[in-house]
Amino acid sequence: MEQKVNVWDRPQTVEVYQKSKTVWIAVGDYMGQRIEVKGSSRTSALAHWREAARYKGG
């Protein structure tokens, strides 16, 4: 499912899906780089993706 995530006040589109009962994956491009992270929930995967994008863009 597609989700919008704000990185530095700019909306980004991220794909998020459930890989197993306790593993969620968030994948998206930011500043020309693909970012893929895991989380224990949809919300945590999106939060990890946002932090990874901020780190790359900061």
N, C-alpha and C positions, 0 to 999 in steps of 0.2 A: 504494500500500500504506500502511496506517496504521502509525504508529510512536508510541511513548510517549517523550516528552522531558521531563526534569525541569528546571523553571525555579524557582529559589529553593526547591528541595526539594518542589515540587508537580508531579505528573505532568500533562502536557498531551498531547493527541492531535494529531498532525500527519500530513497526507497527504504522501507523498513519491513522486515518479515521475520516470522518465527521459525527458527531452524529446528528446535526441539522444545520440550516442555519448559525448560529454563534458560534457553539461549535465543536471544533476538539479535538480528544483524541489521545495522544501518549502513547504507552505501550511498555515496554521492560524490560529485565532483566539486572541488572548491579551488579557485585560482588555477585551473588547469591540471589539478592533481586529484586522483581518485582516493577517497578516504573510505575505509571500511573498518567498522568497529563492532564489538560484541557487547551485549548487556544482558542482565538477568530479567529485564522487562523491556517493553517497547519504550517507555519513558526513559529508562536508564540508557538504552542504546542511543536514543536521540541526544541525550545530554552528553554522552561520551563523544558522539560525532561532533557536536557543537564545540566542545573543548578542543578536540583534535584540529578542527578547522581554525579556531582562534589561535592555536599554537603555530600552525603553518602560516597564517596570515598576519601574525602579530609582530 
